[in-house]
Amino acid sequence: MSLAIPPHQLQLNEHGQLKHFLTTENLSTEILTEILDTAESFSSVGQQAVKKVPLLRGKTVVNLFFEASTRTRTTFELAAKRLSADVLNINISASATSKGESLMDMLWNLEAMDSDMFIVRHQDSGAPHFIASQVCPNVAIINAGDGRHAHPTQAMLDMYTIRKHKGDFRNLKVAIIGDITHSRVARSQVHALNGLQVGEVRVIGPKTLIPHDMEHLGAKVFYNMEQGLKDVDVVIMLRLQKERMNSALLPSEHEFYRLYGLTTEKLAFAKPDAIVMHPGPINRGVEIETAVADGPQSVILKQVNYGISVRMAVLSMAMSGQSTAITATSEAINGEHGA
Ligand code: CP
């Protein structure tokens, strides 16, 4: 197994089922829809008296977050616990990485404890792909955000939110606004929206914050909110990722807010029933006005709640894809020896 296998191939078993979840790029409409349908089937678990189903009973899930997180880490933990898995949360700052242990040595030690699944957030693009290429065949890797590359489960909970509130993707215009360049969320959303055959995907922002490949990915590019928001059904705001900017890409936050901040006045350019989304964390008064973030069109906190059932779907599908892969491998080995 090597990095020569790209993430979109490495994440599938020989039957085309998910066995890792590294990227939404090149995922089929069928798998994307299966994630959404499976999440829907888990959506009532949180309302049960006992918020648990036994699908991952006896499995060990390890949360490995090398970058800060509130929503992703906690909803993955809740998702794993609602599937009855045992969950380990590794405190990276208190781990032996501070003594010089490498990423893979840490992983191989945790793997030696019979872990079944690692949920990885890392500042380096490609880290979960690299780990998936190195671990034992029966261990699943789930990307919880890598550098500016991908945040596939965030994109899928966003797709779930859109389908729940707006229905068929083919009839929708979706606008993603702000710092597209540094956003792993935006990239994963564009791939997922393409896979789900969305009517139109737009990106809106200053030229300095829109990467050159967006049109190649099928997105329409706008530098003006009035033009970009016209007739839009879904408005997705992004945070300015200042921690990933290594040069002055903006005149000032104030100027960014004046031109691209989502205010009640600018939201009026979209359809009257447009929904407002944001992956969080939100910065009020930087990319979004409080009246909009907390207003009647906002589904921002619903996104957080949907994240639990979407992550339950991804964990259960990857575990199932691993079991199928192992069974197929054992059968092939036994067949070979039996011949
Ligand atoms: N949306 C998101 O990834 O939030 P966290 O950084 O809090 O996990």
Boltz pocket constraint, residues with backbone or C-beta under 6 A from the ligand:
constraints:
  - pocket:
      binder: B
      contacts: [[A, 68], [A, 69], [A, 70], [A, 71], [A, 72], [A, 73], [A, 144], [A, 145], [A, 154], [A, 279], [A, 280], [A, 281]]
      max_distance: 6.0
